[in-house]
Amino acid sequence: MTDTRPFQHAVLSWAAGGPGEPARELAARLGIRTVVLLEGLSDAAAVDALAARHGRDPGAEGVHVLPMGGAMNAGRFARFLGPTGLGLRLTGLCDEAERPYYARGWEGAGAGGGPGFFVCAADLEDELIRALGTERVAEIIRAEGDGRPLDTFLRQPAQRARPEGQRLRRFLGTKKGRKIHYGRVLVEALEPDRVPRPLEQLLADL
């Protein structure tokens, strides 16, 4: 896989108040033409895993996948990287609740028109759990060595009345790094015809 992490470091430094020229120089040197704005690392893990399954190398195709550390940062990164900044093409993936941040960010960056960004019904974990089915997701969690923590979590009184899909979603977020790990693992377990539509649309858009 082509390594575009230096570009990401330069962009994050720019967003933190540093100079923008290093990001501009690296975009040109690495041939970056498109940036995928994602809310966090778990989304990036899922997108990278899906690209790998299809034999795609985003970096070699001039695409950089950028986890922003939260959807509220969409406006800032869109301004830096889109038509009003480096002039790169923007696309992305977000949760339904975070759609307004992306919409305002795209508008403020002059990046309207075209597919824009793609929206998960609730969030990416919800999309993946529905695509795989709750029984299969529970099987995967146990196969990954998290069966005991899952059983402990499911026995909690607050969880017993929740639908199974919601309980699994909440479990994935109960430990640091777990959502990132399962963002990759759940995508790798998908049948080719069961890829959630927002992910499928994003990959096609690239």
Beta strands, then each sheet from edge to edge (+ up, - down):
strand 1: 34-38
strand 2: 63-67
strand 3: 89-95
strand 4: 117-120
sheet 1: 2+ 1+ 3+ 4+
end
